[in-house]
Structure formats: C-alpha cells, structure tokens
Amino acid sequence: YLNIPAIISAAEVTDAEAIHPGYGFLSENADFAEQVESSGFAFIGPRPESIRLMGDKSEAKRNAIAAGVPVALGTDGPLRDFDEAISEAERIGYPVMLKAASGGGGKGIRVAESVKDLKDAYDSASAEAIANFGDGRLYMEKYIHNPRHIEVQILGDNYGNVVHLFERECSVQRRHQKLIEESPSAFVTPELREKMTSAAVALAKRVGYRNAGTIEFLVDNDRNFYFCEMNTRIQVEHPVTEFVTGLDLIKEQL
C-alpha cells in the first residue's frame, strides 16, 4: 500500500481515470498526489500543495495562526533533537505531548508528564512515526488534560468555495484512536459551533483547500478551543456526517 509505482501501474493497466487514495497509507502523501496527476490521472483529494501545508503538523499550525485560529502553546516547527525537546518542554511546561510531524490516525503520539518520561516518549514516538510514515520528526505542544475532541467536516470545490458540514464529537478514545463519534456534540453550544466552524472554513480557504477534509480541535472545560490538526483526506468516520446531513461524501468527492 506504500508502493507508489505499483499503484500507478495498476491504474494504467486497468485504464483508470482517477485514483481515490482512501483514508490511510498514502492518502496524505503529497508526493503520491503529485505523481498521480503527473501520470495523467485525477487525484480524488486535495491539491499536493495543500497536503504539504496542512499534512505537516508544524506547517499546519503556522497556517492556523495566520488564519486567526487559536492554537495550543507548542513548538513552531519540528524538534531538531532530544536536547531541544528538553528545553522546549521546560519552556512549555509539563505535561507535554509529542506528535509525529507527518502523522495521523493516532500514531506517533506520546505524553510526558515530567522530564523523566521525556526520553522514552521521544524515542518511542519517533520510532513509531518512522515505521508508519517514514518520517521520524516530532513537534511538541502543551498537553490538555481530559479535553473534548471536536472535528469539523469541510468540503471545498475547485473555485475557492468552502463549506462546513457541522461537527463530530470524538472524545471517547483509546490510545489516541477514536472509538465513538457522534453528531451533533452534546457539549458544543450554538455559539461555540459558530466559532469553530467559521474557524475551520477560514483555515481551509487560506490554504486553497479543495475536496473533503477534517479540521480537528481540542476543547477545554471552559469551552476554549485550540487547533489540533487537519486530516487532508476523507476520514473513516465520515458516515456519521452522512447520516446527519443526508449527503454522500464520497459522491461529493468524486
């Protein structure tokens, strides 16, 4: 599933017109999207440059800040090495979360409650990131205890228009993997919904986003929300939104 030449070859021998990357493996790989299009196929997803801007967690955070979206305290870019991780953790304040710069799906994430936890967290997160994404770079942010995890489904066309399809609550998780999704969220007020969905649309417009995507937020007990990441692909849990809106999201992608 990571063999790009094999996938392109399969599309060629079957006379395919387009390639849908699904929701894992190469779905957020900008190089793959570029090769699909340069080989004469339509890539059913965002533009490669949008994947680069938002698929890299550190770059995504910079774009969120530029779009006026609240972000949690953290590093401006990937950590250079473990020594920098030590100094940044002291600046940010424990507990901290280490996250794979090219990650997704809950992989490459570790929490360090104190300096004695940091080395193991750093090494294991980096190793998992290399194994799953071929990229061991990590960034760090302040860990929010018991946050609500709210994501906003967005759709963009090829002409600069972006709409949201409301939120999904995905706070019930195990090992950073979502177990239950529901929509609408019982925690989100109409005022918070308006702020979060508007922020999601503004961020997607800023990066010229097309096709389906999900912008994820962490929300604390005071209903302050912070940009978490963007999934530059359709998500496994997209049928929850389909039930609520009556829209077929894969049809919309096509």
Secondary structure, 3 states (H helix, E strand, C coil): CCCHHHHHHHHHHCCCCEECCCCCHHHHCHHHHHHHHHCCCEECCCCHHHHHHHHCHHHHHHHHHHCCCCECCECCCCCCCHHHHHHHHHHHCCCEEEEECCCCCCCCEEEECCHHHHHHHHHHHHHHHHHHHCCCCEEEEECCCCCEEEEEEEEECCCCCEEEEEEEEEEEEECCEEEEEECCCCCCCHHHHHHHHHHHHHHHHHCCCCEEEEEEEEECCCCCEEEEEEECCCCCCHHHHHHHHCCCHHHHHC
